[in-house]
Amino acid sequence: MGEVTICSSSKYYGVVQSLAGKLADRQVVVNTPRFDFDEEIVEVPAAQKWALTHEFLAKIRRSACIYVVAEGGYTGRSVCIETGFAAALGIPVFISERPVEEAVNALVREVVSVGDAPDFLTGLLGSGERS
């Protein structure tokens, strides 16, 4: 079974943690942001942000797909970068709601609600498909 990386604004880390738990219960390898660097709570210095960004891009690189939690269609700058990075590598992008940002929308393979994501991603990753 392949890995999935969940991308999200720090605003939605609670949703990400819940979804990651449901996927882990199904034996899916899940990569997430580092919750201890929630920018809603702590200030992240520029040097540390650089390191965290590169660490997260490495997670995306080894993933079979990414799943974006985008409540109300909001992605934010970092998620826009992550989505573009995944798409450039040929990694499928799935998202919880249609993104407000049309450039992100152009890279999304399919909209899959957070509620449907555990079944959808487990099925996708269990099949071993990457494209």
N, C-alpha and C positions, 0 to 999 in steps of 0.2 A: 504494500500500500504506500502511496506517495505522501508527501508532506503538503500541508496547506499553510499559507501565511495569511493571517487576518490583519488587515490594515484598517486604521481608524484614527480619527481625531481623538485626542485625549478626552474630549467631552463624552465619549461613548465607551470608555474603558470598562464600565460595569457590564455593558452588553457584550463586549468582547470577552471578558472573563467568563461570563455565563455560557456563551457559545463555545468557547475553548474547552470548558469543562464537559459539555455535552459531547463534543467531538472526541475528546480524550477517553471518555467512557466507552466510546465505540472503537477504541484502539487506533484512532487517527493521530498521526504526528502533527501537532499544531505549533506553529511559530506565532508569537504575538509580540507587540511592542513591550518594552520594559516598563511595567506598571509603576515601578518605583521612581520613574522620571515623568510622572504625570504633570504636564505643564500647567494644568489647572491648579495644581497644589504647590509645586516647587519651581524655582527659577533654574533653568538649565543653561550654564555658561556656554559660550560659543564653541570652545574647544571640545567640550563634552558632547554638544549637539552634533558636531562633526563626526566624532567617534560613534555615537549612537546611530547616526544616519548610515554610515558605512556598515556597521554591524547588522542593521535591519535589511539593507540591500543584499547582504550575503545570505540572509534567511530567504529572501525572495528568490535569489538565484538558484537555490537548491529545491525550490518548491515545484510541485506539479501544477499548482494554480494559486491565485490569490483570491481572497474574499474580502470585500470592502464593506464595512459597516458605515452606512451613510444616511443617518436619520434625517428626514426632510430633504434628502438629496445633497446634504453638505459633505464635502470631502476635505477641504482645507489644502494648504500649499504642499505639505509633506506628502499627503496621500496622492495628490496630483503627480508628484515626482515618482512615487512608488508605482503608481499605475502605469505611467509612461515607461518606466524601467522594465516592468514585467512584460508589457506589450512588446517592447523592443526585443526582448529575449524570446518572444514567442510563447510566453506563459499566459494561459487563459485568465481573464479577469472577470470575476463575478461580483455583483454588488447588491446590497439589500434593497435599495430604492433607486429609481432613475436619478442620476446625478444632475445637479443644477448646472455644473460646468460642462458645456458641450464638448470640449476637447476630451474630457474624461469619458463622456458618453460614447464618443467615437471609438473608444478602446474596449468597451465593455462587451463581453460575449453574451451575457444574459443577466437579467434582474431576477434574483432569488431572495425572497423575504428571509429575515432572520429566523422566523419560525420554521421555514422549509429547509433552511441551510443544512442542518445536521443530516437529514435523509439524503438531500441532493449531493452534498460533498462526500458523504460516506459511499454513496453509489458510484460517484464519479471516480474517486480515488481507489475504490476497490476494484474498478475495471482496469486500472493501470494506464488510463488514457492521459495524454498530456495535451492533445490538440482538439 
